[in-house]
Amino acid sequence: MRYLAIISYDGSNYSGYQIQPNQLTIQAVIEAALTKMHKGEPVKITASGRTDAGVHAYGQVIHFDSELDIPESNWKKALNSLLPGDIVVLDVKQVSENFHARFDAIKKTYIYTILNSADANPFEINYCAHVKERLNVDLMNQALQDLIGEHDFTAFCAANSYVKGDKIRTIYHASCQRVNNKVVFSVTGNGFLYNMVRIIVGTLIEIGLGQRPATDIKRIIESKDRTQAGKTAPPQGLYLNAVEYDLN
């Protein structure tokens, strides 16, 4: 039987999602919990996508196979009893044997949070980037309109990426808003390249500070040149918010 699980985690203490030798990762911890439930028999999980070190998730989606006869409602309780407090299973349900957490995803939404205040907050350094100067959110939203639609996002992909195939992606929604002393950016697309969201945010910050014109996004996309975009924003402000599937 194949199961889908929605996972929320604080990535602060982990070397990213994916298993790495001699490193503590989200995948390794979840697989260890599942293996314990299966009396030592290894259980592998597959995620909708990897998150880097320091990146968080509200709604990461994984799938795994199991022959254990456990009601859906008990899977969540059993897994959470074995996981540390910074990884929480929100839901588990049985799906088709053909379901694939990565290949069947039709939309992903990421959120990026910026603390926009003169002083940093020591209690939030792991959960948002910090920009001292006031950001112009109107200019940032104006710039974001040029992200909407299908584009070749080569210029917003890390130069050291080993992405196979083209770098064409579709962005359905992109916006940012000021919430008290924070600026929260949200983007939904059919897929994202390596570091794409963080490079977009780094570029947006420069636009919000008046260091680039709001029209620069279109020029950067057309250039297909990573050096034309802004710096890569730090990982701690990034959250995988939700992954959407057509399960009908």
N, C-alpha and C positions, 0 to 999 in steps of 0.2 A: 504494500500500500504506500502511496505517496502522500506526503503532507506538506502543506504550505504553512509557514510561520511568519508572523510579523514581529520584528525585533526592534526594540529601542535601546540605544546605548550611548554612554558617555565615553568618547574615544580618548580622553586625556591620558590615561595610563597604558595605552596600547600602541603597538607599532603598526597600526592600521588594521584593516579587516583580514587580509589574506595571510594564510600561514607562511611563516618565515623561519628558517633555522635559528634556534636559540633566542627567539623573540616571543614576547607575550602578544598574542593577537586575538581579535574577536572570534574568528573562525576556530582557532585552536581551543578556546575556552568552551564554546558551544558544542563542538565535536566531542570534547572530553566529557561533558555532561551527558550527551546522548550515548556515548560509549559506556558510561557507568550504568545508565538505564538498561543497556543491552548486555549487562554482565560481562563487560570486557570486549565484546565484539565491536570492532571499529565501525563508526557510522560517519559517512561523509555528507557535508552539506554544500549546497550550491546557492549563491546569493545573486540578487538582481545586478550587483556590481560591487566593485571594491571601493572602500573608502580609505584615504591615506591616514597616516599617523596624526592623531589630534583631531580628526574630523568625527563628528557625531552623527547620530541617526535617530529620528523620531519614528520612522517607518521603513526600516530595511526589510526586505522580503527574502526568505530562504526557502528551499525545499529539501526534503530528505526522504529516504525510503525506510520503512520499518514493517516488520511482521508482528510487532507486539499488539496484543488485543487490548487497547486502551481507549476508552471513550474520548472524543475530541476535547471535552471540557477538562479532562484530567491531564492531558498532555501539558497544558499551560501550567497547571499547578505543580506537576512533577518536575518540569524543567526549571521553573523559577526557584524551586527548593534546592536545586543543585548549582545554580548560577550565582555569581557575585552580584552585589547590589547595583553595580553600574551597567549591568546587562539585564534587560527585562523582556520577557516574552509577553506580547500583548494579545496574541490570538494564534490558535492553531486549528487548521481544518483540513480534512481529507480532500484531495483533488484528483483529477485524472492522472493515470500513469504517464501520460504524455506531457503533463505540465512541466514547464521549465522556467525557473525564476528569472533567469537572464533573458533568454531568447523570446519569451512570451510577453515581456513587459512592453506596453504600448506608450506609456507616458511616465516620466519621472519629474518630480518637483524638488528643487533644492531651495533652501533658505540660507541667506548669509546675513549675520548680525554685526553691525558696527556700533561701538560705543562712541558717540560723537560728543565729547565733553572735554573741557580743559584738563581735567584730571583723570588719570586711569583709575580703575576700580580693582583693588587686589583680589576681590572675591569673584571677579568675572574674567580674569586674564585667560582662563582656559575655554571661555565660551563666546568670546567676541573679539574682533579686532578693535584697535583704539585709534581714532583720528581726532586730534586736538582741535584743529580749525573747523569752523562750521561748514558743513556740506550743503550745497545748493541742491535740494532734492528735486526741484522743478526742472533744473537743467539735466539731472541724471535721468529722470523719467522721459524727458524729451529725447535724450540720446538712446534710450532703450527701445524706442519704437523701430529703430533701424535693425534691431536684432530679430524682430518678428518675421517669421516665414522661413523658407528653405534657403540655406546658404552653405557655401564652403567655408567652414570655420577653421581653416588651417592656421590663420593668424592668431587664433585663440586656443591653440593646442601647444602643450609643452614641447620645446624643441627636441627633447630627448625621448619623445614618445615613439613607441613602436606600433602604432595603430596600423592594422592591416585594412586594405580597402580604402575607399574614399573618405573624406572628412566632411561630407555633406550631412547636415543635421537640420531638423525643423524645430523652430522655437514657436510655441503656441501662445505663451504669455511671459511677459517680463515687466516687473514694476518694482518700485521701492517707495517706502513711506516712512515718515518720521513718527516714532512712538516714544514720547517723552524725550529722553536723552539718547535714544538709539535710532539708527537708520537701518531698516530691515528690507533687504532685497529678496525678491522671490522670482524664480524662473522655472517654467515648465517646458519640456521638450520631449521629442521621441528618443533622445539619447544625447550623451555628452562625451566629449573627447577628454583626454587626460589633462587635468588642471583647467579645463575650459571655464568652469564657473568662477574659479579663483582669479583667472586672468581677466575675465569680464569685470569682476568686482574691482580689481586693481586699476583697470582702465577707467571705470566709473568714478572711483575715488578722485582720480586726477581731473576728470571732468567736473565733478562736484566742487573741487577746490579752485576751479578756473584755470587749471594748467593746460587744458585741452578744450577745444570747442565741442559743443554738444553734437555737431555734425561729424565728428571724427570716427564714430563707429563704422559708418558706411565705407569710409576711405580705408579703414583698417581691414575690414572684411575683403574688400576688393584687392587689397595688396597681397593677400595670402602670405604675409610675412610676419612671423612672430615678433620680430624686433620693432614693429610698428605699434604694437599694443603695449599696455602698461605693465607694471610689475605684477607678479603673482601675489595675490593677497594671502595672508597667513592662514593656516588650516583651521585654527580653533574657532573661527566665526562661521564655519560651514556645517550645514546639517542636511542630510538626506531626509526630506520631509515625508515623501509618499511615493509609492510606485503603483501604477494602475495596470490592470489586466482585464481582458474580456474573458470571463470564466463561464459564459453562457454556452 
